[in-house]
């Protein structure tokens, strides 16, 4: 009997590639989310420190023009933080979508691996049956020859 060959091997290999691509996409989005969350933390910290600094400037009684400039800067940081929150929220959704895609790709690949394993087991059983048949034929042939020799 010839060597085991899985007829759906190209499909299995394709699904392995799709899983690897999905894993890569997922990791890229997770990495981007991590970077954007860090960026958000930096700006929130900057806002907090700058706000405290602005309180000190007010206590010192500095000029109104300088205070306006400081408030505008503080407001621009706040607006950036708001937009950064949206970016982070969008990336969290993207991470979940990519995770779902990765899970689906992994399941698809595992289905094919399971099918391959079943086919391989079936092949082994058929091979064992064929060997048993051959052994039985040899045994029967030996028995018949001995019987003929005895007669």
C-alpha positions in Angstrom: 0.0 0.0 0.0 1.3 3.5 -0.8 2.3 6.1 1.8 -0.5 8.2 3.5 -1.4 11.4 1.6 -4.0 13.8 2.9 -6.1 14.9 -0.1 -7.0 18.2 1.6 -3.4 19.1 2.5 -3.4 22.3 0.4 -6.5 23.5 2.2 -4.9 22.7 5.6 -1.8 24.7 4.6 -4.0 27.6 3.4 -5.8 27.6 6.7 -2.5 27.6 8.6 -1.4 30.6 6.6 -4.7 32.4 7.3 -4.3 31.6 11.0 -0.7 33.0 11.0 -1.9 36.2 9.2 -4.7 36.6 11.7 -2.3 36.2 14.6 0.1 38.8 13.0 -2.8 41.2 12.5 -4.0 40.7 16.1 -0.5 41.3 17.5 -0.1 44.4 15.5 -3.4 45.9 16.7 -2.6 44.9 20.3 0.8 46.6 20.0 -0.7 49.7 18.6 -3.3 49.8 21.4 -0.6 49.5 24.0 1.3 52.4 22.4 -1.8 54.6 22.2 -2.8 53.8 25.8 0.7 54.9 26.8 0.4 58.0 24.8 -2.9 58.7 26.6 -1.3 58.2 30.0 1.5 60.6 29.1 -1.0 63.3 28.1 -3.2 62.8 31.1 -0.1 63.1 33.3 0.9 66.3 31.4 -2.6 67.7 31.8 -2.5 67.0 35.6 0.9 68.6 36.0 0.1 71.6 33.8 -3.2 72.1 35.7 -1.4 72.1 39.0 1.2 74.6 37.5 -1.7 76.8 36.3 -3.1 76.9 39.8 0.3 78.1 41.1 0.5 80.7 38.3 -3.0 82.1 39.4 -1.9 82.3 43.0 1.2 84.3 42.0 -1.1 86.8 40.3 0.5 86.8 36.8 -0.8 88.8 33.8 -4.1 88.0 32.2 -2.5 87.4 28.8 -0.2 84.8 30.2 -3.2 83.1 32.0 -5.2 83.1 28.7 -2.3 81.4 26.9 -1.9 78.8 29.7 -5.7 78.1 29.6 -5.7 77.7 25.8 -2.7 75.3 26.1 -4.5 73.4 28.8 -7.7 73.2 26.7 -5.8 71.9 23.7 -4.3 69.1 25.9 -7.8 68.3 27.1 -9.1 68.1 23.6 -6.2 65.9 22.6 -7.0 63.6 25.6 -10.6 63.3 24.4 -9.6 62.4 20.9 -7.1 60.0 22.3 -9.8 58.3 24.4 -11.7 57.7 21.1 -8.7 56.3 19.4 -8.1 53.9 22.3 -11.8 52.9 22.3 -11.7 52.2 18.6 -8.5 50.2 19.0 -10.1 48.1 21.7 -12.9 47.3 19.4 -10.4 46.4 16.7 -8.5 44.2 19.1 -11.7 42.3 19.8 -12.5 41.9 16.1 -9.0 40.7 15.4 -9.2 38.3 18.3 -12.5 36.9 16.9 -10.9 36.5 13.5 -7.9 34.7 15.0 -10.2 32.4 17.0 -12.2 31.6 13.9 -9.0 30.9 11.8 -7.6 28.7 14.6 -10.9 26.7 14.7 -10.9 26.3 10.9 -7.3 25.0 11.0 -8.1 22.6 13.9 -11.1 21.2 12.0 -8.8 20.4 9.1 -6.1 18.9 11.4 -8.8 16.8 13.0 -10.0 15.6 9.6 -6.4 14.8 8.6 -6.0 12.8 11.8 -9.2 10.8 11.2 -8.1 10.1 7.6 -4.7 8.9 8.9 -6.3 6.6 11.5 -8.6 5.2 8.7 -5.5 4.7 6.6 -3.8 2.8 9.4 -6.8 0.6 9.9 -7.0 -0.2 6.2 -3.3 -0.9 6.2 -3.6 -3.3 9.1 -6.5 -5.0 7.5 -4.6 -5.5 4.3 -1.6 -6.9 6.2 -3.9 -9.2 8.1 -5.4 -10.4 4.8 -1.9 -11.1 3.4 -0.9 -12.9 6.6 -4.1 -15.0 6.4 -3.5 -15.8 2.7 0.1 -16.9 3.5 -1.2 -19.1 6.4 -3.9 -20.6 4.3 -1.5 -21.2 1.5 0.9 -23.0 3.8 -1.9 -25.1 5.3 -3.1 -26.1 1.8 0.4 -27.0 0.7 0.9 -29.1 3.8 -2.4 -30.8 3.3 -1.5 -31.6 -0.3 1.8 -33.0 0.7 0.2 -35.2 3.3 -2.2 -36.7 0.7 
